[in-house]
């Protein structure tokens, strides 16, 4: 293809990263992926994620940590764009281990921005999070909200990484695009996330843990919609530094999510009621008008369709 680009994707063996790599390869780009196989969830899950991509001659994969100070020498080529999806994930775990989250999510991002500076890579796309908004009554959440109110170290680390990205954009003429992702779900989803956990337990006739009274709500967004937003960010050229929400603009309460899974699986959930956990926000709700306008972003898969796709994948595991 005439507009073929050379892209570096971090977190390439992860849930979102593996789908992103596959989509980029299908578009004819040359892709290099890196991942350190963080033990947050089993390595074999991630190895399975990258099987399709590894068969493509336009793909190079390196087992590599974004904190490696020798990145410049190990990846001894240049790229048109960095798509930085690697992160230390998990809000609750960040409360127990805040230092490791700042080390990976902030210092790791800075290490990659330094890589971009040295290699003169003109564009840097960063995977941020809806958690940066925290508990905020300005619903739906717009990128124009001035006061972010994070309530977990994970969320704070994502804000800090955004700020570092803006700084590098100003200082070194790197286009920095931050994408605030809202509760991504679908096949290959991390096993600690609600939809994966609930379906797994319900299929095995085990009770699910329900935190709070079930009224908390999330803006669940299907992974392939997120990937289309990332591809839109690749094409975006208007400004040097920008933030976009990628969500579904349709929050579902936890009780509605469980009812949706019951409908798709035909299994009635057994529920353990547990107190709300620290770091959990009561609601996430994305305003996605900016992404629609500038990235051509559209939501194509609703919650029920996404649950069916997940269930089909789970059955084939």
N, C-alpha and C positions, 0 to 999 in steps of 0.2 A: 504493500500500500504506500502511496506517495507521502502520507503524513506519519509514517512509521516512526515511533520514538523509542529511545532506550530508557527503560524505567527501572528504578530500584524500589522494591517493595519490602518493608520490614514487617515482621510478624506473619511471614508468608505461609507458614504451616498452620496458622490459626484458623478460626471459624470464618471471620470476614476476610482475612488475608488470602486464604486459599481460593475463595470465590472470586476475589478481585484479580488474582493472578490469572485464573482461567479465562475470565472475561477479557482481560488485556491481550492474552495470547490469541483468543478468537478474533480480536480486532487486528491482528497482524503485528503487534508491537514485539520488540525484544525485551524480555523481562529477566531481571536478576532478583532472586528472592533470598532473604536471610531470616533465620529464626534460631533461637537458642534452645528450643524445646524446654521451656520453663516447666518445672514439675508441678505447677499448679493443678494440672490435670494430666492424665496418662499420655506418655509419649506416643504409644501406638495409635491413639486417636488422630494425632497430628500427622503421623506417617501415612495414615490412610487418606487424610485430607489432600496430600500432595501427589498421590499416585497418578492422577490424570495429567497434571501439569508436567511431571517429570518425563512423560513420554513425548513431550513437544521439543523439537530441536531448537526452538527459539527461547528456551528456558534454561537458566543456570541457577542452581540452588547451593547456598553455603550455610552450614551450621555455624552460626556466628552470633555473638552477643552485641547489642547496640552500644554497650559500655566499653567495648574493646577499643583501646586508644590507638590500635594499629590498623583500624579500618582503612585508612588511606592507602596503606601498602598492600593489604590483603585484597581489597577491591581496586585493583590497579587499572581501572578504566573510568571513564566519565559517563554521566547520565544526563538526560534532558530533564528528568523529573524524579524526585524522591516522593514516594507515597509511604508515609510513616504510620503504620498501624500497630506496631509492637508496643506493648505496655504491660505493666504489672496490673492485673485486673482484680476486681472484687472489692466492693465497698466495705463489707464487714471485715475482711481480712486486713484491710488497710488500717483499721483502728488498732489492731493488735501489733502490726509491723509497719508503722508510718515511715521509718527511715528507709526501708527497702523500696517503698513506693516513690519517694522523692528521688532516691538514687536512680532508679530505672526511668521513671516518667519525666523527670526534669533533667537530670544530668545526661541520661541516655539521649534525650531529644537534643540537648545542647551539643553532644558529641556528633550527632548526625548533621546538625546545622553547621558545625565546624567543618565537617566533611564536605558539605555543600559549598561553603565559602572557599575552601582550598581547591576544590575541583571545579569551581565556577559553575555550579549547577543552578540554573536560573529559577527553578520552581520547586516548592516544598509544600506538599499536602499533608496535613496533620489530622489524625483521628482524635478529636476531643470527645467530650461526653455531656449528655444532658444533666449530669449530676452537678455541673458547675453552677446551675441556677439555684440549687439547694431548696430551701423552703421559701417560695416566692409567690405572692398573691397576684402578680401581674400576668394573669392567665388569658390566652395562651402565651407561652414564653416567646418573646421576640428577641432577636439578636441585638436590638437597640436598648434592652434593659441595662441601665447603668450600674446598678448595684447587684453583684453576684453574691449569693449567701450560702457558700458551701458548708456542709455539715459532716464531712468525712475527709480524712487525709487524701484519699483517692481523688476526690473532687478538687481539693486544693492543689494537688500535684498537676492536674490537668489545666487548671487556670494558670499556674506558674509556667507551664510549658507553652501555653498560648502567648503569654507575655514575652517569654524568651524568643519565640518565633517572630513576634512583631518587632522586637529589638533588632534581630538579625536582618529582617526585611528593610528596616530603616537604614541600618549601617552598611549593609553589603549588597543592596539591590537584588535581594532574593524575593521572588513573589511567594508570600506565605498565605496559605488558605487553611483555616481551621474549620473542621466539620464536626459539629456537635451532634453526636449520634444518640438516638432515643431508643432504648430497650430493643436491641436487635435480636431477632429470633429466626429460626428456620433449621433445616437440616445442617448437621455438623455443630450445632450450638453447644457451648460449654456445658458439661454435665451438672455444674452447680447452679445453673440458671433455672428459673421457675418452671417454664414450659417443659424443658427436658426432664427436670426432677419429678414434676407432677406426673407426666405421662409414664415415665419409667416405673414409678411406684404404683400407679393405678393398674398398669399392665401386669404387675407382679402381686396384685391384691394386697398392697401395703398402704397404710395410712399416710396422707400427706400432711406436712406442717403448714398451718395457716397462721401467719403473723398478723396480729391485730384482729379486727372484726371483719376483715375482708373488704372494707370500703376504700383502701388505698387503690390508686389507679395508675396505670402506666400507658404510655404512648408506644404500643408495640409496633415495631417496624420490621418488615420482612427483609432478609439479608440481600436478596437480589435487587430490591429497590434501593438499598443503601449503596450497592455496587454501581447502580446507574447514576446515583448522585456523585460518586467518586469520579466516574467517567466524565460527568458534566464539569467537575472541578478541573479535570485535565484540560478541557477545552476553554475554560474561563480565562480571559485576558484583561478584563477591564481595569482592575486596580492592583496595587502592589501588595496589599495586605487586607484580608477579608475573612469574616466569620459567617458560616451558614449553618442553620439547623437542618438536619435530615431526620425527619420523623414521619408519622402517618397522619398527624393532626386529628387523631381519634383515640382518646384515652379509654381504656376499659378497666372497670373495677376488678379486683382480684376474684371476687365471687362470680363475676361475669366470665372471667377467664376460665375458671374451674367448670362453669356450666358449659362453656364452649368445648372444652376438652371432653366432658361427659357426653356431649352430643356427638362429637366426631368418633369417639372410641366406643360408645355404647356402654360405658362402665360408670357406675355411680361411685363417686369419690368418698373414701373414708377420711375424715378430717380430724387432726389434732390441733386444737386452738392454743396458740402460743402468743406471749406478749410481743408487741412491736420491738424491733431491734434497733440499737443505736446506729445512726448513719442513714437509716431509711427515710426517704422523703414521702409525704402523704400522697403526692400527685406529680406526674410529669405530663406536660401537654405542649406540643411543639406548634409554633406558628411557622409554617413552611413557605409562606408567600415569597420570601426573598429567594429561596432556592428554586422555586418554580420559575420566577422571573429571570434569574441570571444563569442558572445551571440547566434549565429545561427539565427540572426534577418533577417526576410524577409518581404517585403511589399506585401500584398495579395489583397488589396482593393484599387482601384483607386478612383479618385474624383467623377466621375459620379456614380459609384456603391455605394459609400458612401452616396451621395445625395439621391439616390433612397431608401437606407436603412433608412435614416433619415425621408424621406417623408412617408414611410410605418409606421414608429413609430409615427409620428405626426398625421397621419390619425387615429391611434388607441387610441390616448389619450382621 
